[in-house]
């Protein structure tokens, strides 16, 4: 700030008002951005939840239609994971 603006109260007040207005505009812009992002995240979450529930239903249906095959897949997966994880020790 120059000496002229420090000695001129009207200019100093105008600068303060301008700064306050700019800060208010920034605050409003940030609030709009946050609101938009919140909505976007909620939509993504809702879609993810729907997909997870649909996958759960498909899995339950598959297991009920193929119980022996499902158990064998689970046992095989457990043995494979046990072998992989046990090997590292």
C-alpha beads as a LAMMPS data file, in Angstrom:
LAMMPS data file: protein, C-alpha beads

89 atoms
88 bonds

1 atom types
1 bond types

-500.0 500.0 xlo xhi
-500.0 500.0 ylo yhi
-500.0 500.0 zlo zhi

Masses

1 110.0

Atoms # bond

1 1 1 0.000 0.000 0.000
2 1 1 1.346 3.400 -0.845
3 1 1 1.594 6.341 1.501
4 1 1 -1.180 8.073 -0.447
5 1 1 -3.732 5.393 0.358
6 1 1 -2.712 5.328 4.019
7 1 1 -3.271 9.092 4.264
8 1 1 -6.610 8.996 2.429
9 1 1 -9.337 7.517 4.683
10 1 1 -11.882 7.330 1.847
11 1 1 -9.544 5.254 -0.303
12 1 1 -8.674 3.048 2.687
13 1 1 -12.382 2.463 3.423
14 1 1 -13.056 1.692 -0.239
15 1 1 -10.223 -0.823 -0.210
16 1 1 -11.633 -2.476 2.924
17 1 1 -15.135 -2.652 1.408
18 1 1 -13.715 -4.128 -1.779
19 1 1 -11.742 -6.714 0.197
20 1 1 -14.799 -7.657 2.268
21 1 1 -16.882 -8.011 -0.910
22 1 1 -14.184 -10.156 -2.529
23 1 1 -13.983 -12.392 0.544
24 1 1 -17.757 -12.718 0.581
25 1 1 -17.724 -13.728 -3.095
26 1 1 -15.005 -16.297 -2.420
27 1 1 -16.999 -17.667 0.519
28 1 1 -20.123 -17.997 -1.652
29 1 1 -18.156 -19.685 -4.434
30 1 1 -16.606 -22.171 -2.033
31 1 1 -20.016 -22.900 -0.496
32 1 1 -21.466 -23.617 -3.960
33 1 1 -18.513 -25.852 -4.811
34 1 1 -18.819 -27.793 -1.554
35 1 1 -22.564 -28.236 -2.054
36 1 1 -22.037 -29.526 -5.598
37 1 1 -19.313 -31.944 -4.530
38 1 1 -21.441 -33.175 -1.629
39 1 1 -24.257 -33.997 -4.049
40 1 1 -21.823 -35.728 -6.409
41 1 1 -20.379 -37.863 -3.614
42 1 1 -23.868 -38.778 -2.389
43 1 1 -24.839 -39.862 -5.913
44 1 1 -21.687 -41.963 -6.322
45 1 1 -22.283 -43.539 -2.904
46 1 1 -25.905 -44.360 -3.776
47 1 1 -24.904 -45.963 -7.092
48 1 1 -22.172 -47.977 -5.368
49 1 1 -24.620 -49.154 -2.722
50 1 1 -27.132 -50.211 -5.400
51 1 1 -24.450 -52.162 -7.268
52 1 1 -23.265 -53.864 -4.073
53 1 1 -26.811 -54.915 -3.178
54 1 1 -27.398 -56.247 -6.700
55 1 1 -24.138 -58.218 -6.517
56 1 1 -25.132 -59.621 -3.140
57 1 1 -28.471 -60.809 -4.526
58 1 1 -26.785 -62.423 -7.550
59 1 1 -24.317 -64.197 -5.249
60 1 1 -27.079 -65.429 -2.939
61 1 1 -29.015 -66.730 -5.941
62 1 1 -25.931 -68.487 -7.347
63 1 1 -25.132 -70.113 -3.995
64 1 1 -28.716 -71.289 -3.508
65 1 1 -28.784 -72.737 -7.038
66 1 1 -25.305 -74.346 -6.797
67 1 1 -24.621 -75.192 -3.131
68 1 1 -22.052 -77.965 -3.706
69 1 1 -20.149 -75.999 -6.323
70 1 1 -20.186 -72.916 -4.048
71 1 1 -18.769 -74.873 -1.108
72 1 1 -16.062 -76.386 -3.312
73 1 1 -15.110 -72.935 -4.623
74 1 1 -14.946 -71.613 -1.047
75 1 1 -12.810 -74.549 0.104
76 1 1 -10.495 -74.182 -2.890
77 1 1 -10.136 -70.468 -2.305
78 1 1 -9.375 -71.052 1.386
79 1 1 -6.754 -73.704 0.608
80 1 1 -5.117 -71.491 -2.021
81 1 1 -5.012 -68.474 0.306
82 1 1 -3.716 -70.616 3.161
83 1 1 -0.971 -71.972 0.941
84 1 1 0.013 -68.504 -0.371
85 1 1 -0.060 -66.844 3.049
86 1 1 1.586 -69.806 4.785
87 1 1 4.451 -69.794 2.300
88 1 1 5.554 -66.298 3.299
89 1 1 6.371 -67.298 6.865

Bonds

1 1 1 2
2 1 2 3
3 1 3 4
4 1 4 5
5 1 5 6
6 1 6 7
7 1 7 8
8 1 8 9
9 1 9 10
10 1 10 11
11 1 11 12
12 1 12 13
13 1 13 14
14 1 14 15
15 1 15 16
16 1 16 17
17 1 17 18
18 1 18 19
19 1 19 20
20 1 20 21
21 1 21 22
22 1 22 23
23 1 23 24
24 1 24 25
25 1 25 26
26 1 26 27
27 1 27 28
28 1 28 29
29 1 29 30
30 1 30 31
31 1 31 32
32 1 32 33
33 1 33 34
34 1 34 35
35 1 35 36
36 1 36 37
37 1 37 38
38 1 38 39
39 1 39 40
40 1 40 41
41 1 41 42
42 1 42 43
43 1 43 44
44 1 44 45
45 1 45 46
46 1 46 47
47 1 47 48
48 1 48 49
49 1 49 50
50 1 50 51
51 1 51 52
52 1 52 53
53 1 53 54
54 1 54 55
55 1 55 56
56 1 56 57
57 1 57 58
58 1 58 59
59 1 59 60
60 1 60 61
61 1 61 62
62 1 62 63
63 1 63 64
64 1 64 65
65 1 65 66
66 1 66 67
67 1 67 68
68 1 68 69
69 1 69 70
70 1 70 71
71 1 71 72
72 1 72 73
73 1 73 74
74 1 74 75
75 1 75 76
76 1 76 77
77 1 77 78
78 1 78 79
79 1 79 80
80 1 80 81
81 1 81 82
82 1 82 83
83 1 83 84
84 1 84 85
85 1 85 86
86 1 86 87
87 1 87 88
88 1 88 89
